[in-house]
Structures are given as structure tokens and as C-alpha cells.
Amino acid sequence: MGGTLDYDEAEARQEEAIYRTPAAAARRERVRGLLAPEPGDTVLSIGCGPGFEPAEIGWAVGNEGHVHGIDRSQAMLELARERCASLPQVTVSQGDAGDLPVADESVDAAVAVQVFEYLETVSSAVAELARVLRPGGSAVVCDADFASLVWRSPNPERMARVLRAFDDHCPQPRLGSRLAPVLREAGLTVDRVEPNTIVNTRLEEETFAYHLMQFIEDYAADHGAIGRMAAQAWANDLREQEVAGETFFSFTQYCYFVRKPVSR
Ligand SMILES: C[S@@+](CC[C@H](N)C(=O)[O-])C[C@H]1O[C@@H](n2cnc3c(N)ncnc32)[C@H](O)[C@@H]1O
């Protein structure tokens, strides 16, 4: 999630809690499986967040490799530094996806997971990704399409209203289904697209649905389009439904495996 770029410490910790959930760990595993980083590789983690992503890729590339995590948010970078402190092959620094502080054709592989959907201009970030990849290098770009969200509620009209308003939490809520032409336009080949679907049938603390519910409630408190009272009523619908044993939540993120051709 992470609708704002300027996380304070508490918001960064809240986001970190989401990245601890089994669903987030499984997504990172899927992304690593697609990317298949090799020992010795140099890998860029664009929008590295609280550092799970660079740390886990760091284990894969080993001491001979290097992972560079970049994020715009200082609060996120502090968490990432803490998390990666014992991994000398991982460095993290501040930078913007639209203007990467990385030399041309200097990385073997890159990941940008749930980052581009938060950008006003996706094409410049994709162009930057293409610039820094070496010829033959590969990347995984993963973004959601919020239209994939199926969330059962005893009050479907209220659910539809809240989700419509929540679409405004990021500039690109449909990016997951619209990435392929943008990637090709930058000269990358799209080799595979894999869905990462999260299904929760409980609304418990370790579920993605639980955290998204809290995120939407907090978002509503600051954004008139939903309103605090309406968001509370919506969340209460979900809690009552959970007590009745009727929770159902499904959400898909799309992971694009791309390559930079050897001769362009
Ligand atoms: C939803 S988190 C994803 C974290 C990580 N990729 C993962 O999947 O574990 C999005 C991250 O992208 C960062 N971000 C958003 N816009 C950015 C930009 N323009 N440049 C660099 N980082 C950005 C945010 O600060 C946040 O840490």
C-alpha cells in the first residue's frame, strides 16, 4: 500500500507490519523466483521500502554480489538500513525512481514491486529502469489493478462506494493491467506475466485484508471522499461478517518479467 511518499516513523512501521504478513513474504518469494538472481549479481531494488526485499535478494546474491536498495522515504530507509545492517552486500540510499542515482547499464537485474503505481509518470521510471539494466539484464515489475479486488460485504453498495473513493489513494490504481505497452515502449521485452493473488477467508491480524481494512480507515480519516463515519461503518460490516465466518477477500497484483535485449 503506501499511498503517500512522505511516511513518518509510525506510518513506516505500519507499512512494515504489512510486509511481515505471510502474503507479502509469499509475493517476495514469487518475485525472486521469477527474477532468479544468481550469486555474484548486482541487483537494484527500486522503492525498497522497509528492506525485506533487498535483504532477501542479498541472501540470494551472496557476498560476491551487490544489492542496492533505493527509496524516496527517509523513514523507510531507516528501517531498511536496520534490516540490512548485517549484510555487507546490501546498501540502501535515497533516490527517486524517476531519476535513479545509478550508472547506465550497470545492473544485472532489478525489481520494482508496488512502486510504479504510486508515480504520477510511470514512463520516466520505466525508461530509467531500461537505462540502468545491462543488455541481457532482467527485471520484475509488479503492480496491482485495484479492479481485481473482490471483497465480500453484507453491504455491497457501501463496499462499492468506499472502494471507488479509495481508488484515489494512488495515481495509477489500474497499472497492473496496463504495464505491458509502457515496458515495450522503453525497449524492454515482456517475457512473462504472472498473477500474484492474495485470498483471505479470515480477517485476522496476519492477513492482508485486515491491514488493508486499517489502511482504508486511516486513509478515510484524512480524505473527504469517504469520510471517517462511513469508513467506520464499512469496517464494522467487515468485522460482523468475520464473526459470522463469511470473510472473503481476493486481490491480484501482476508481476511482469522483462528483459533488456542484447542489441537494441
Ligand atoms: C508499497 S512500498 C513497496 C516496498 C517494496 N518494494 C516491497 O515490495 O517490499 C512502496 C515503496 O516505494 C517508495 N516510493 C514511492 N515512490 C517512489 C519514488 N518515486 N522513488 C523511489 N521510491 C518510491 C515508497 O517510499 C515505499 O517505500
The ligand as a MOL file (V3000), in Angstrom:
LIG
                    3D

  0  0  0     0  0            999 V3000
M  V30 BEGIN CTAB
M  V30 COUNTS 27 29 0 0 0
M  V30 BEGIN ATOM
M  V30 1 C 4.3670 -0.2700 -1.1890 0
M  V30 2 S 6.0510 0.0000 -0.8060 0 CHG=1
M  V30 3 C 6.8900 -1.3960 -1.5770 0
M  V30 4 C 8.1760 -1.8140 -0.8710 0
M  V30 5 C 8.9610 -2.9500 -1.5380 0
M  V30 6 N 9.1080 -2.7770 -2.9610 0
M  V30 7 C 8.3470 -4.3170 -1.2700 0
M  V30 8 O 7.5610 -4.7850 -2.0790 0
M  V30 9 O 8.6440 -4.8970 -0.2220 0 CHG=-1
M  V30 10 C 6.3820 1.2970 -1.9310 0
M  V30 11 C 7.7200 1.9850 -1.6790 0
M  V30 12 O 8.0310 2.7970 -2.8080 0
M  V30 13 C 8.6000 4.0010 -2.3460 0
M  V30 14 N 8.4460 5.0010 -3.3960 0
M  V30 15 C 7.2970 5.5760 -3.8150 0
M  V30 16 N 7.5550 6.4560 -4.7990 0
M  V30 17 C 8.8940 6.4180 -5.0260 0
M  V30 18 C 9.7590 7.0900 -5.9210 0
M  V30 19 N 9.3170 7.9890 -6.7930 0
M  V30 20 N 11.0760 6.7890 -5.8860 0
M  V30 21 C 11.5550 5.8760 -5.0000 0
M  V30 22 N 10.7780 5.2290 -4.1120 0
M  V30 23 C 9.4650 5.4960 -4.1280 0
M  V30 24 C 7.8460 4.3110 -1.0790 0
M  V30 25 O 8.5630 5.2040 -0.2510 0
M  V30 26 C 7.7000 2.9140 -0.4660 0
M  V30 27 O 8.7700 2.6050 0.3760 0
M  V30 END ATOM
M  V30 BEGIN BOND
M  V30 1 1 1 2
M  V30 2 1 2 3
M  V30 3 1 2 10
M  V30 4 1 3 4
M  V30 5 1 4 5
M  V30 6 1 5 6
M  V30 7 1 5 7
M  V30 8 2 7 8
M  V30 9 1 7 9
M  V30 10 1 10 11
M  V30 11 1 11 12
M  V30 12 1 11 26
M  V30 13 1 12 13
M  V30 14 1 13 14
M  V30 15 1 13 24
M  V30 16 1 14 15
M  V30 17 1 14 23
M  V30 18 2 15 16
M  V30 19 1 16 17
M  V30 20 1 17 18
M  V30 21 2 17 23
M  V30 22 1 18 19
M  V30 23 2 18 20
M  V30 24 1 20 21
M  V30 25 2 21 22
M  V30 26 1 22 23
M  V30 27 1 24 25
M  V30 28 1 24 26
M  V30 29 1 26 27
M  V30 END BOND
M  V30 END CTAB
M  END
